[in-house]
Amino acid sequence: MVIYGSGRHTVPFLNYIAKATGKEKPNMCFIPTASGEDAQYIASFYEVCSQIYVTPHVLSVWINSYDQKESFDEIISRMDAIIVGGGNTLNMLAIWKAQGIDVALKKAYDNGVVMGGGSAGSLCWFNGGTTDSRPKELSIVGGMSFIDKSHCPHYNSETSRGPLYFENIKTGKLSDGYACDDRSAIHFIDGEVHTSVSLNDENHSYYVYLKDGEIVEELIPSTIIT
């Protein structure tokens, strides 16, 4: 699992995920459900993939059975890496549950497929976090709990994220968890932190937890990748 703070596609992060598969030319699938399958977002995925050694795929949920003869499970099972995009986390998870995509993803994850993404695409893998998926203000959303910790994306770019994350951990609404600046990522193996990578020395990842009634923000040392 490789998660980062922003949903923006970048060559370094996608190339890192590709290499994490251990495959010479991995099948990499982008799932843009959270953005409503925004055409420019999909185009940016193909543009980044053209610069790295992968075979790109896009999984669409807006389909009918006349045009698509493979199940979502069959498509996902053929992939080596899954990239989930940013957008509305709540809507994405609802669609996935209705279509059984959440079950297919868990099966693939258990079989060693490398999962990744940013923003909604990072939040979805954890047990919960704050989201802008509902009107008016940030609220809590539950995730799929592939990693049984909470998560906070956009840690350095949205000023309300950090304080609200702290408060929710303090009050027990969220468990301890991991926060990522927009250009920083955490690589988990078997649910445990393997390493952190960042695009520059201004972006970081953190383990955030409660100790003696106070929030501790523990920096996870990063390697800069380009």
Protein Blocks (a to p, Z undefined) as FASTA:
>chain_A
ZZdfbfcdcfklmmmmmmmnopabdcddddfklnoopaklmmmmmmmmmmpccddddddf
bdcfklmmbdfklmmmmpmbdcddedjfklmmmmmmmnommmmmmmmmmnopacedehjl
mmmmmnbdcdfkbghiacddddehlaacdddehklmmmklmmmmmmmmmnopaccddddd
fkbccddeehiafbdcdfbfkbccdddddeehiacdddddddddZZ
